[in-house]
């Protein structure tokens, strides 16, 4: 993602910062918006029936999650 693209997103959307290890969305949340990763990485995980998390994907700068 270029600096210009990042700046355009900041003016168009809402910038939210999340601490490492925090949850951005949970399974079952209503998907009424998409998020663009501006900085860093986001792990996409699914919870198994016994409560363990399974890594599905990793999204980085410029990628969408929650679409």
C-alpha positions in Angstrom: 0.0 0.0 0.0 1.5 3.3 -1.0 1.6 6.3 1.3 -1.1 8.1 -0.8 -3.4 5.1 -0.6 -2.9 4.9 3.1 -3.7 8.6 3.5 -6.8 8.3 1.4 -8.1 5.5 3.6 -7.5 7.6 6.7 -9.7 10.3 5.2 -12.4 7.9 4.0 -12.7 5.5 6.9 -12.2 5.3 10.6 -8.7 4.5 11.9 -8.6 2.1 14.9 -5.6 0.8 16.6 -5.5 -2.6 18.3 -3.0 -4.1 20.7 -1.1 -7.2 19.8 -3.1 -10.3 20.8 -6.4 -8.5 20.9 -9.5 -9.6 18.9 -10.6 -7.4 16.1 -13.7 -9.5 15.2 -15.1 -12.7 16.6 -16.7 -15.7 14.8 -20.3 -15.0 14.3 -20.0 -11.2 14.3 -22.3 -9.5 11.7 -20.2 -8.7 8.7 -21.5 -5.2 8.0 -18.1 -3.7 7.2 -14.7 -4.6 6.0 -11.3 -3.7 7.5 -8.1 -2.8 5.7 -4.9 -3.6 7.5 -2.9 -0.3 7.3 0.0 -1.4 9.5 1.1 -4.8 10.9 -0.5 -8.2 10.5 -3.8 -9.8 11.5 -4.2 -13.5 12.2 -7.4 -15.1 11.1 -8.3 -18.1 13.4 -11.1 -20.5 13.9 -12.0 -22.0 17.2 -12.3 -25.8 17.3 -15.0 -27.6 19.3 -12.5 -28.2 22.1 -11.6 -24.5 22.3 -8.3 -24.5 20.5 -7.5 -21.9 17.8 -6.6 -23.0 14.3 -4.7 -20.6 12.1 -6.7 -19.9 8.9 -4.7 -17.1 7.3 -2.5 -14.1 8.0 -3.3 -10.7 6.5 -0.9 -7.8 6.1 -0.7 -4.2 5.0 -3.2 -3.3 2.3 -5.3 -6.5 2.7 -8.9 -6.8 3.6 -10.5 -8.7 6.5 -14.1 -9.2 7.3 -15.3 -9.0 3.7 
